[in-house]
Amino acid sequence: MTLQQQHGVPTNRSTLKGGAWFPYVIGKLAPLEWWSYQESISDVKQEEYQSDSSYQLARQNTWEFPRFCFAMFRPSLESIHALLNAVNDYEGGVAWVMHDDCIGAWKAKPTGQGMVRLPYTMSKEEIEKHNESLRQPPDATFIEKAVADISVFCSYLENRLGLTERDPQQFDPRWLTAEGLAQSKGEFEDFVEPGTWSVFLARDPDTYAKTFKPTSPVDRSVGMSFGMFSGEELFKELGVEWKSSNGEEAGAALVVPGFPLLSRLSDITSDATYQPDEVAQLLSEILRAQQIAKGRRSIRALDNLIRVARWAAKLNVGIYFGGV
């Protein structure tokens, strides 16, 4: 199954079997831009992944089968939280856990990270021993049991999330153009598209950077961002270069000539802030960059940046980008 083929999801509920239940039900929350269902390590195929790094990470996980991995196209934060809570609350034939864009079967819920409510307290050593036992490759009997539980589990999700009357949404690759992205959501509609940067709109972004507390009644976080690879592609297209203020290599920094405000986002290891009176110029730079960038990742990063800047302008606030 290629990435292109995976854009489609099953639509006939009466014919669903095994892993086909997952895209049918999860696709009702938001269009599935990508998905993969696997019952063993042999099902992990490189051509099904968007990058070599994601493929290698999937290969390293030898214990979580069957599993359904997916990327929803711009889902709401509310739908993500509802799905997480529903998965965590399920009690059925096997334990299902959602993390790292996957829903996978486990012999029991792993402890820690708020995933389960334990009836008793375990020591750190007991917790690690418990979790390590869960990281052993599942045997054929467990996989068969988990596959048999999928229809029950997905029917539970469908009812819990109020999706019984909805149809699965189909992803359209044309949404990934600049025009398609701009039209995919309302101008001031928040959605989850995580990236390397955390984004917060604050009246006083410098103070927020120190306290991580709102600085005005209209301050708010937003779910849209862009990742490291998107940033690298974007700044390369814009002609990023190393520049030193004192002529010494040790003090050099990445700078995009002609884009002084965007240049602040060229280093993902440092925070970047924009004052309310800088937002208009930032938006102007982003719109100019949009006329230059042609790469798929660049186009998507710029669409998110445009939305962030316009929202900041509407609220008359600045922007805080939290680096890693």
C-alpha positions as CSV (number, residue, x, y, z in Angstrom):
1,M,0.0,0.0,0.0
2,T,1.6,3.3,-1.1
3,L,1.2,6.7,0.5
4,Q,-1.0,7.8,-2.3
5,Q,-3.3,4.8,-1.9
6,Q,-3.4,5.4,1.9
7,H,-5.2,8.7,1.3
8,G,-8.4,6.8,0.8
9,V,-10.3,5.3,3.7
10,P,-13.1,2.6,3.7
11,T,-16.6,3.9,3.5
12,N,-18.8,0.8,3.7
13,R,-19.2,-0.1,7.4
14,S,-20.8,-3.4,6.6
15,T,-17.6,-4.7,4.9
16,L,-15.1,-3.6,7.6
17,K,-12.7,-6.2,8.9
18,G,-9.7,-6.0,11.2
19,G,-7.5,-3.0,10.8
20,A,-9.9,-1.4,8.3
21,W,-12.0,-0.2,11.2
22,F,-9.4,2.3,12.3
23,P,-9.3,4.6,9.2
24,Y,-13.1,4.3,8.9
25,V,-13.7,5.6,12.4
26,I,-10.7,7.9,13.0
27,G,-11.3,9.4,9.5
28,K,-14.6,10.7,10.9
29,L,-12.8,13.1,13.2
30,A,-10.7,14.7,10.5
31,P,-9.4,13.7,7.0
32,L,-6.5,11.2,7.3
33,E,-3.5,12.7,5.4
34,W,-1.5,9.5,6.0
35,W,-2.1,6.2,7.7
36,S,-0.6,2.7,8.1
37,Y,-1.9,-0.4,9.8
38,Q,0.6,-3.1,10.9
39,E,0.3,-6.5,12.7
40,S,4.0,-7.3,12.8
41,I,7.4,-5.9,12.1
42,S,7.3,-7.4,8.6
43,D,4.4,-5.0,7.8
44,V,6.6,-1.9,8.4
45,K,7.5,-0.9,4.8
46,Q,9.8,2.0,4.0
47,E,7.7,3.2,1.1
48,E,4.8,3.8,3.5
49,Y,6.7,6.5,5.4
50,Q,7.2,10.1,4.6
51,S,10.8,10.2,5.8
52,D,13.6,7.7,6.5
53,S,13.7,8.9,10.2
54,S,10.1,8.1,10.7
55,Y,10.6,4.7,9.1
56,Q,13.6,3.9,11.3
57,L,11.6,4.9,14.5
58,A,8.8,2.6,13.4
59,R,11.3,-0.3,12.9
60,Q,12.6,0.2,16.5
61,N,9.2,-0.4,18.0
62,T,9.0,-4.1,17.9
63,W,6.5,-4.6,20.7
64,E,3.4,-2.6,19.8
65,F,1.3,-4.8,17.4
66,P,-1.2,-4.5,16.0
67,R,-1.0,-0.7,15.6
68,F,-2.6,2.0,13.6
69,C,-0.4,5.0,12.8
70,F,-1.9,8.1,11.2
71,A,-1.8,11.9,10.6
72,M,-5.1,13.8,10.7
73,F,-5.2,16.8,8.5
74,R,-5.6,19.9,10.7
75,P,-7.9,18.4,13.4
76,S,-9.3,20.6,16.2
77,L,-7.6,20.4,19.6
78,E,-10.9,19.3,21.1
79,S,-11.1,16.3,18.8
80,I,-7.5,15.3,19.7
81,H,-8.2,15.5,23.5
82,A,-11.5,13.6,23.1
83,L,-9.8,10.8,21.2
84,L,-7.0,10.6,23.8
85,N,-9.4,10.4,26.7
86,A,-11.6,7.8,24.9
87,V,-8.7,5.5,24.2
88,N,-7.4,5.8,27.7
89,D,-10.8,5.0,29.2
90,Y,-11.4,1.9,27.1
91,E,-11.7,-1.4,28.9
92,G,-11.8,-4.4,26.6
93,G,-10.1,-7.5,25.4
94,V,-6.7,-5.8,25.3
95,A,-5.3,-2.5,26.3
96,W,-5.0,0.2,23.6
97,V,-2.6,3.1,24.0
98,M,-2.3,6.3,21.9
99,H,1.0,8.0,21.6
100,D,3.4,9.3,18.9
101,D,0.5,9.4,16.3
102,C,-0.2,5.7,16.8
103,I,-2.9,3.7,18.5
104,G,-1.4,0.3,19.5
105,A,-2.3,-2.8,21.4
106,W,-0.5,-3.6,24.7
107,K,-0.8,-6.5,27.1
108,A,-1.7,-4.0,29.8
109,K,-1.6,-0.2,30.1
110,P,1.9,1.1,30.7
111,T,2.3,3.0,33.9
112,G,3.4,6.6,34.3
113,Q,2.6,9.7,32.2
114,G,-0.9,9.8,33.5
115,M,-2.0,6.9,31.3
116,V,-3.7,4.8,33.9
117,R,-5.2,5.0,37.4
118,L,-3.4,2.4,39.5
119,P,-5.2,0.9,42.5
120,Y,-2.0,0.9,44.4
121,T,1.3,2.7,44.4
122,M,4.3,1.1,42.6
123,S,7.9,1.9,43.2
124,K,10.0,3.3,40.4
125,E,11.7,-0.1,40.1
126,E,8.4,-1.9,39.9
127,I,7.1,0.6,37.3
128,E,10.2,0.1,35.1
129,K,10.0,-3.7,35.4
130,H,6.3,-3.6,34.5
131,N,6.8,-1.4,31.5
132,E,9.8,-3.4,30.3
133,S,7.7,-6.5,30.3
134,L,5.3,-4.8,28.0
135,R,8.0,-4.0,25.5
136,Q,8.5,-7.6,24.6
137,P,7.3,-8.6,21.1
138,P,3.8,-10.0,21.3
139,D,3.1,-13.6,20.4
140,A,0.7,-14.8,17.8
141,T,-2.0,-15.5,20.4
142,F,-2.0,-12.0,21.7
143,I,-2.0,-10.5,18.2
144,E,-5.0,-12.7,17.3
145,K,-6.8,-11.5,20.4
146,A,-6.0,-7.9,19.7
147,V,-7.2,-8.1,16.1
148,A,-10.4,-9.6,17.2
149,D,-10.9,-6.7,19.7
150,I,-10.5,-4.0,17.0
151,S,-14.1,-3.9,15.9
152,V,-15.3,-3.7,19.5
153,F,-12.8,-1.0,20.3
154,C,-13.5,1.1,17.2
155,S,-17.3,0.8,17.7
156,Y,-16.8,2.1,21.2
157,L,-14.8,5.0,19.9
158,E,-17.5,5.7,17.3
159,N,-20.2,5.9,20.0
160,R,-18.0,7.6,22.7
161,L,-17.0,10.4,20.3
162,G,-20.5,10.9,18.8
163,L,-19.5,9.8,15.3
164,T,-22.1,7.2,14.5
165,E,-24.0,9.5,12.1
166,R,-20.9,10.9,10.4
167,D,-19.2,9.6,7.2
168,P,-15.4,9.3,7.0
169,Q,-13.8,12.3,5.5
170,Q,-11.5,11.9,2.5
171,F,-8.2,13.7,2.2
172,D,-7.7,15.7,-0.9
173,P,-4.0,16.2,-2.0
174,R,-5.0,19.5,-3.6
175,W,-5.3,20.9,-0.1
176,L,-1.5,21.0,0.1
177,T,-1.2,23.8,-2.4
178,A,-0.9,27.4,-1.1
179,E,-4.5,28.0,-2.3
180,G,-5.8,24.7,-0.8
181,L,-4.2,25.3,2.6
182,A,-5.6,28.9,2.8
183,Q,-9.1,27.6,2.1
184,S,-8.9,24.5,4.3
185,K,-9.8,26.3,7.5
186,G,-11.3,29.6,8.5
187,E,-8.9,32.5,8.9
188,F,-9.1,32.5,12.7
189,E,-9.9,28.8,13.2
190,D,-7.4,27.0,15.4
191,F,-6.3,23.5,14.6
192,V,-3.5,21.1,15.6
193,E,-0.5,21.1,13.3
194,P,2.4,20.7,15.7
195,G,6.0,21.5,14.9
196,T,9.3,22.3,16.5
197,W,8.1,25.7,17.8
198,S,5.5,26.2,20.4
199,V,3.4,29.2,19.6
200,F,1.7,31.6,22.0
201,L,0.1,35.0,21.3
202,A,0.9,37.5,24.1
203,R,0.5,41.2,24.7
204,D,4.0,41.2,26.2
205,P,5.8,38.2,24.6
206,D,9.1,38.9,26.3
207,T,7.5,38.7,29.7
208,Y,5.6,35.5,28.7
209,A,9.0,34.0,27.6
210,K,10.2,34.4,31.2
211,T,7.1,33.4,33.1
212,F,4.9,31.3,30.7
213,K,1.9,33.1,32.2
214,P,-0.6,35.1,30.1
215,T,0.1,38.8,30.1
216,S,-3.4,40.0,29.0
217,P,-7.0,38.7,28.9
218,V,-6.7,38.0,25.2
219,D,-3.5,36.0,25.3
220,R,-3.8,32.5,24.0
221,S,-1.9,29.5,22.6
222,V,-2.4,28.3,19.1
223,G,-2.0,24.7,17.8
224,M,-0.4,25.5,14.4
225,S,3.4,25.6,14.0
226,F,6.1,24.2,11.7
227,G,8.8,21.7,12.1
228,M,12.6,21.7,11.7
229,F,12.6,20.2,8.2
230,S,10.0,22.7,7.0
231,G,12.1,25.5,8.4
232,E,15.2,24.2,6.7
233,E,13.5,24.0,3.4
234,L,11.9,27.4,3.7
235,F,15.0,29.3,4.7
236,K,17.1,27.5,2.1
237,E,14.6,28.7,-0.6
238,L,14.9,32.2,0.8
239,G,18.7,32.2,0.6
240,V,19.7,31.8,4.2
241,E,23.4,32.4,5.0
242,W,25.8,32.6,7.9
243,K,26.6,36.2,8.9
244,S,28.8,37.5,11.6
245,S,28.5,41.0,13.2
246,N,32.2,41.1,14.2
247,G,33.7,39.1,11.3
248,E,34.6,36.1,13.5
249,E,33.2,32.7,12.7
250,A,32.4,31.9,16.3
251,G,29.8,34.7,16.4
252,A,28.1,33.8,13.1
253,A,24.3,33.4,12.9
254,L,21.9,32.2,10.3
255,V,20.3,35.3,8.5
256,V,17.9,35.6,5.6
257,P,18.8,38.7,3.6
258,G,15.8,40.9,3.1
259,F,13.8,39.1,5.8
260,P,15.1,40.4,9.2
261,L,12.1,39.3,11.2
262,L,11.8,35.9,9.7
263,S,15.5,35.4,10.4
264,R,14.7,35.2,14.1
265,L,13.1,31.8,13.3
266,S,16.2,30.3,11.7
267,D,17.5,28.8,14.9
268,I,15.2,26.3,16.5
269,T,17.3,26.1,19.7
270,S,16.4,29.7,20.6
271,D,13.1,31.4,21.5
272,A,11.9,34.1,19.1
273,T,9.6,37.0,20.1
274,Y,7.7,39.6,18.1
275,Q,6.3,42.8,19.7
276,P,2.7,43.8,18.8
277,D,4.1,46.7,16.6
278,E,6.3,44.2,14.7
279,V,3.5,41.9,13.6
280,A,2.5,43.9,10.5
281,Q,6.1,43.9,9.2
282,L,6.4,40.2,10.0
283,L,3.2,39.4,8.0
284,S,4.6,41.5,5.1
285,E,7.8,39.4,5.1
286,I,5.8,36.2,5.2
287,L,3.6,37.2,2.3
288,R,6.8,38.1,0.3
289,A,8.3,34.8,1.2
290,Q,5.1,33.1,-0.1
291,Q,5.9,34.5,-3.6
292,I,9.3,32.8,-3.5
293,A,8.8,29.4,-1.8
294,K,7.9,26.5,-3.9
295,G,8.6,23.5,-1.7
296,R,5.7,21.5,-0.2
297,R,7.0,22.0,3.4
298,S,7.8,25.6,2.8
299,I,4.3,26.4,1.5
300,R,2.7,24.7,4.5
301,A,5.0,26.4,7.1
302,L,4.2,29.8,5.5
303,D,0.4,29.2,5.6
304,N,0.7,28.5,9.3
305,L,2.8,31.6,9.9
306,I,0.4,33.8,8.0
307,R,-2.5,32.5,10.2
308,V,-0.5,33.1,13.4
309,A,0.5,36.7,12.3
310,R,-3.0,37.6,11.3
311,W,-4.5,36.3,14.5
312,A,-1.9,38.3,16.5
313,A,-2.8,41.4,14.5
314,K,-6.5,40.9,15.1
315,L,-5.9,40.6,18.9
316,N,-3.3,43.4,18.9
317,V,-0.7,41.2,20.6
318,G,2.8,39.9,20.0
319,I,4.0,36.4,19.3
320,Y,6.2,34.0,21.3
321,F,7.9,31.1,19.4
322,G,9.4,28.6,21.9
323,G,12.4,26.8,20.6
324,V,13.7,23.4,21.7
